[in-house]
């Protein structure tokens, strides 16, 4: 399964991506994580030590070649992983899109092409999970960077601007050959929060795949650079992400994660868009 995680800035994409990846890896799935944000933070959320994370470099554009219907890599994907992926906890292999080294150096066109090529060539193994932590921009969709993913997961906070972003991104995904689009409610504090996102998904025919509760423990874990799966106080959040893994695993060969059975709590009323 190739899964792209998108949404508004600050919605919780990286936290959910990293927790999903760690749980899936612990369940026995081979996992490749791609930090497709020009402001990368996925390594920290996964638990890669800072000294190791500095070694994460982008896959060079020189490995990309044009193919009928898109781009691909000039070398076997396993060779690319062996050369450029960092080892993260639980056996996860982490790749980076690359970040600007200097101001005024131009667009990131080649970086997007690298991600698209990686996603195409990473689709060969049925039991492998590829999870892409996307930047807070619709550019991945307008460029077709994620046209080869199987599922797009749109992370929604329960307030208007976040839901508006999900609506806009969902419209763009609908124009790509992506098989499944789901919404994940995040930072849910109350029944009113849950109701707002549920009503939004019903109105726009989005599949609501799961809900993740608000927790101060997420902030506390991030402050200490500790992944949620390794932070005891974050058990309800981790359990909610484990349920999301189970929902998405039901559609394919992905092995399900196991976590504590705490139910996600629910959270301030918002007006959903359109």
N, C-alpha and C positions, 0 to 999 in steps of 0.2 A: 504494500500500500504506500502510495506517495501522497502525503498530506501537507497542505499549505495552510498556515495560520495567519490570518489577517485581521485588521480592525483599526480603529482610531488610535492615535498615540496615547499611551498610558492605559489602554484597555486591559492589559495583562497578557498580551500575546507571548512574550518571552517566558513569563512564569508558567503559563499553561504549556507551551511548547516543551520546555525543559522538564517539567514534571511528567508530562505525557511520555516523553522519550525515556526517562529513567524508569518509569513503571513498566513500559513495554519491554525494555531491555531486561529488567528483572524477571519478567514473565518468560524469557527465553527467546525473544525476537532479536534477530540481528538488526541493529538500528544505525542509520546514518542521519545525522542532524546537519542541516545547512543553515548557517547564519547569513540570511539574505538581507541584512540591514547594513547600510553604509555606516551606521553608528552601532557597532557590534557589542552585544552584551550577553549573548547566549552561553558563552564559555563559563562566565561567572555563575549563571543560573544553573548550569549543569554540574558545577562543582570542580571545574578545571582550575588547578592552582594558578595564581597570577603569573608566576615565573614561566609556567608551561604555556599559558594562553598567549604570551607575547610571541610565541613561535608560530602561531596560526597565520599563515599567509594565504593569499588568494590563489586559486587555480589559474594559471596564466592563460590569457586569451589566445596565445599561440597554439594551444591544444584544441582549438575549435575549428571545425570544418563545416562547410555548407553541405547539406544533404537535401534530397527531394523532400519538401514539406517542412524544412527547418534546418537546425544545426545539430551537430554531434561532436563527439570527441575523436581525436586522431589516435588515441591510445585506449586500450581496454580499461573499463571502469575500475577493475580491481587494481590495476597498476597505478591509476590516478589516486585511488584511495590510499594505497600503500605509500605513495610519495608525498601527498599533500594533507592527509587527514591527521588530526590530533587524536590521541586516545583520551577519551573522557570516562568518568566512572561508569561502572556496570557494562563495560565493553562497547560503549557508544563511540562511533567514529564521527568526528566533527570536521566539517569543511566550512570555509569562509568565502563570502562574496568579494571581500576587499573593501577598503575604505580609502577616501581621498588622503593622500599624504601631504598635500599642500593646497592652499587656497588658490583659486583662479586656474585650476588645472583642467577644467572642462567637465563634460558629462560622464556618466557611468554606463554608457552604452555597452562597452565590452564586458563589464561586470555582469550586467543583466543577461548577456548572451552566454556567459559561462554558466550561470545558474540554469538557464533553459537547457543547455546541452547536458549538464549533469543530470537534470531531472529526466530527460529522455533516456539516457543510457543507464540510469539507476532503476529502470522499470523491469529488468529482466528476471528478478528473483521474487517469487510469489510471497515468500515468508519474510521478506525484508521490509522494515518500516523506514521510509524516508520522510522526515519531518522538516519542513521549511519554515523558519521563523522570519516572516516578512516585515519590511519596513512599513511605517504608517503613511502609506501613499498608495494611490491607485495605479502607480506606474507599472507595477508588476503585472497588472491586468491589461493596461493599455498597450504595453509592449508584447503581451503574450508570453511573458517569462514563465508563467506557471501553467501553460497550456497542456503540459504533459502530466500534471498531477491527477490523481484519482478523486480526491476530495479536497474542497476548500472549506476551512473552518473559520467562520466569521465571529470574532469575539465581541460581545456587546455588553456595555455597561447600561444600567437602567436609567438613562437620561437621554434627552432629545438628540443632542449633537452626536452621541455615539451611535444611536439607532439610525440617524440620518446617514452616517458614514456607512453603516452596514447596508442600508438600502441602496446607496450609490454603488458600493462595491459589488453587491449582489447582482445589480443590473449589468455590470461589466462582465462578471463571471458567466452570466447567462449567454454571452456571445462567444464563449470559449468552449472547446470540446471537453469540458470537465464533467465527469459523471455524477457527482454529488456535491451539494452545497448544504452545509449545516450551520446553525447558529449556536453558540455557547454563551449563556448568560453568565457574567462574571461580576463579582463584588455585590452580590445580592444580599441586602440587609433585612428585607421585610417581605411580607406577603404582597404588599403593594408593588414593590420592585418586580417580584416574580410575575405578577399579573400584567404589568406594563409590557414586559418583554414577551410574554405569552400572547398577549393580544396583538402586538406588533407582528409576531411571526405568523399568527393565524391570518391576519389581514393581508400579508404579502406572500403567503404560501411558502414560508421558510420552514424547514425542519428544525425544531428546537431539540438539539441532541443532548443537552445537559445544562445544569446550573451549578455554579461554584459560589459558595458563600463569601461574604466579606469577612476578613479576619485581620486584626492588628498583627497577628503572628507572621503574616506574609511580609509586612514591613520590618518586623524585628529580625526575621531570618535574612532578609536582604541587607539589612544594616551590618550584619555579621558575616556577610558573604557565604551563607550556608544555604544549600539547596533545600527546597521545601520537604523533599522526601527524607532529608536527614535532620529535620527540625521537629522535635516531638510535639510542640504546641500547634503545629499546622495539620494535625491529623484529619480534621473535618474537610479541609481544602483538598488534601491529597486523596481522601476517599471519594470526593466528588469528581476529581479528575480520573480516578480509577473507573468510576462508573461511565465516564465519557469514553474511555478506552474500550470498555465492554460494549457500548453501543456501536462504536465504529467497527469493532472486531466482528460483530454479528454479520457484517456485509462482506467479509473476506477472511483470509487465512490468518489474520493477526491473532496471536495468542493473547488472552485476556490478562490484565494486571490484577493483582490482589492487594487490597489495602483494607484498613479498618472500615467497618460498616457504618460509621457515623453518617447521618444524613445531613445534606447541605441545609443550612439555615436559610431563611429568606429575608429582604430589606428595604429609601424614600420614594415616594410616588413620583413618576415622571410622565410627561406627555409624549407618547411615541409619535414619530413623524408620519405625515401623509395619511 
